[in-house]
Amino acid sequence: MSGKDDKAKGAANKAGGKVKEAAGKVTGSDKTEAKGKAQQVKGEGQKAKGGVKDSLKKK
């Protein structure tokens, strides 16, 4: 998987996590809110991984 793919998946996970977190807040579901926050963290990790891959390719 390329760095761009990882970055795209990370952005999608982060966006999905924000939606899930907001849904949890609206419905009062702490579990859904926590899952959304966790998904955002996962997305940040994927984006970082993609950045590292891109950096290594440029060298």
C-alpha positions in Angstrom: 0.0 0.0 0.0 1.4 3.4 -0.9 1.7 6.4 1.3 -1.1 8.1 -0.5 -3.4 5.1 0.2 -2.6 5.2 3.9 -3.2 8.9 4.1 -6.5 8.6 2.3 -7.6 5.7 4.6 -6.5 7.7 7.6 -8.5 10.8 6.5 -11.6 8.6 6.0 -11.2 7.0 9.4 -10.7 10.3 11.1 -13.8 11.7 9.4 -15.9 8.6 10.2 -14.7 8.8 13.8 -15.8 12.4 14.1 -19.3 11.5 12.8 -19.4 8.5 15.2 -18.3 10.7 18.1 -20.9 13.4 17.3 -23.6 10.7 17.0 -22.6 9.4 20.4 -22.9 12.8 22.0 -26.3 13.4 20.4 -27.7 10.1 21.5 -25.9 10.1 24.9 -24.0 6.9 24.1 -20.7 7.1 25.8 -19.7 3.8 24.1 -20.3 5.2 20.6 -18.6 8.5 21.5 -15.5 6.5 22.7 -15.5 4.4 19.6 -15.5 7.5 17.5 -12.6 9.0 19.3 -10.7 5.7 19.0 -11.4 5.7 15.2 -10.0 9.2 14.9 -6.8 8.2 16.7 -6.5 5.2 14.3 -6.9 7.6 11.4 -4.2 9.9 12.7 -1.9 6.9 12.9 -2.6 5.8 9.3 -2.0 9.4 8.1 1.3 9.4 9.9 2.3 6.0 8.5 1.5 7.4 5.0 3.7 10.4 5.6 6.6 8.2 6.7 6.2 6.0 3.6 6.2 9.1 1.4 9.3 10.5 3.1 11.2 7.2 2.6 10.3 7.1 -1.1 11.7 10.5 -1.7 15.1 9.6 -0.3 
